[in-house]
Every structure is written in structure tokens, then in C-alpha cells.
Amino acid sequence: MNNQEIRHSASRYGVFSQSSKFKRYLIRAFPIYVMILPGLLYFLIFRYGPMGGILIAFKSYSPFKGVWGSEWVGMDHFVRLFTEKDFLLLLQNTLFLNLLDVLVAFPAPIIVAILLNEVRNRFFKNTVQTILYAPHFLSWVVIVGITVLLFSTQDGGINQLLNSLGLSRIELLTDPQYFRLVWLFQNIWQSAGFGAIIYLASLAAVDPTLYEAAKVDGAGKMRQIWHITLPALKSVILIMLILRLGSFIDIGFEHVFLLQNSLNLSVSDVFDTYVYRQGLVQGGFSYSSAIGLFKSVVGIVMVVTANTIAKRLGEEGVY
């Protein structure tokens, strides 16, 4: 056998060897691929598939003409958005609610996780965790409905009690000054307990001997939390914050819409409720799509910026 035949045989053997390795890998990893298939299909169908609809943000879309038959208008819808008389009000309300969420509601799960981590009585800890997790499984319809039953101006239980005691009623649902407080409190109550799960999982990996050594050195609880607990959570907090900034201008429709009424519209009208009115109520599909695209672009910019800053500070980012 000459050198050329030897090389040819070796290359064939290498191909067959690589092929058999790949087949063994597929057989071994097949259950894993089956497990990720539903999630993959979900993102392909409901996340990536609808991205083709972005095109109508640059057209005067008509359901009768279809996407391709509708007239191309370019950036007209974006110009209309930025010159709309309500744009600054929408931007102000959206940013203010998001700032409240980031500055107050975002740290709430971290505080809950730290407090629960310090509890040593397992029965008490499990009981408190269950109570705090429960609101997460209630829909906003139920949560807002309970608030309406309690604080409705005329028939609310709390206002009827105050009235029977000779006290003035609390206009919690109609006075604009209370809207943001109600929205923030409900956000914290609904998400703080369940959001603490990921932080508790991170704290479970902390070596207990670190706390014992700190205690021997005379460190109290606050110093242990500051020098051991918080550094252990730093990377997780940073990742969660970056992900949260990705939806910084996306406040969420359902919660705000259920609390919104004509009396508190000046502080409750945000981009999501505006999109609902323009897109579904008035049929402005192209205009509402342009607003959604604007929100997505802002979210991408926020994530990239926050991730870049984190990397430059020497921390681990999302990517």
C-alpha cells in the first residue's frame, strides 16, 4: 500500500470515527434535547416568529391589504410618537414607575432572602416562606379586585369602617397621589417572596464556616451580612439588575390598566396602556407597533449599556 492509499484509509477511518462519536453523543444527549424542545418551540413561535410583524411599524397597515400590500410610510409613525402632545407625560409616568420599581421593589426580594437566611428555626422559616410565596400565584385581577373591595369609595370595607367611626374616607383608588403608592405596594407584596428564591439558592452555596470565623473574630450580624452575605449575592444581583433594565420602559400592561381610571389618568397613563388604546381600541396597528419597537430598542440599549459598564468594573455580565 502506497502513501496515498494509507492517507486515504486514515481519512476514511477518521470520518467514520467522528461519525460514530457524534451518533453516541446524540443518543446520550437525546433526553436533554427532548426536555429543552418545548421551551425552544415556545421562543421560536411566540418570541421570534412575531418579530416579522415589526415591518408594519414602517407601513400604513390595513388588514384588507395585508402586510405586503400596505403602503410604505417609513418613519412617519415614529415622528408622530415623538411629536405627540402626550409623549412627555407617557415617558414621565413610565420612567417614574420604573424608577420606583428598581429603587424600591427590586431590593425587596434581596432583603427578604437575607432575613430568611438568618432564621434558624426551620418550621418558622418554612411557614414564612410559604406565606410570602403565596401572593405570586394570584393574578393581578384578583389582587386589584381585593383592593377595590377594601378601598372602594362607596362600598369598600375599609371606607365603611372609617365612616362608621366618624373618620374621613380614603380615596385610595381615585386620588392620583395614591396611585403610585398602591401600585408599588402591590408589586412588592406580589413578587418579593417569590423573587427571593434565586437569592436564597445563592446563599445556600455560602460556606457556613465563613460565618463561624467571622463570629469568632467578633463580627456581629450586620457585619456578617455586609462582608459575607452581600458579596455572595453580588454577581446574582448584578445579573438580575441588568435583566430588569432590559424592560425598563416596559412597565407591564395588566397591573396598571386594572388600577387605572379617568381620575388618576394623569399619573397612570404609560406606554403600555397607550398602546392598548391606539392599537386595539382605535385600530392603529402600525402606530402601536412603532411604539412597541421603540420600547424594544430602548430595552436593548439599556441591557448593552449596563452589561458593558459591569464588564468594565470587573464584574460578570449577562454575556
Buried (B, 14 or more C-beta within 10 A) or exposed (E): EEEEEEEEEEEEEEEEEEEEEEEEEEEEEEEEEEEEEEEEEEEEEEEEEEEEBEBBBBBBBBEEEEEEEBEEBEEBBBEBBEEBEEBEBBBEBBBBBBEBBBEEBBBBBBEBBBEBBBEEEEEEBEEBBEEBBEBBEEEBEEBBEEBBEBBBBEEBEBBBEBEEEEEEBBBBBBBEEBBBEBBBEBBBBBBBBBBBBBBBEBBEEBEEEBBEEBEEEEBEEEEBBEEBBEEBBEBBBBBBBBEBBBBBBBBBBEBBBBBBEEEBBEBBBBBBBBBBEBBEEEEBBBBBBBBBBBBBEBBEBBBBEBBEEBEEEEBEBBE
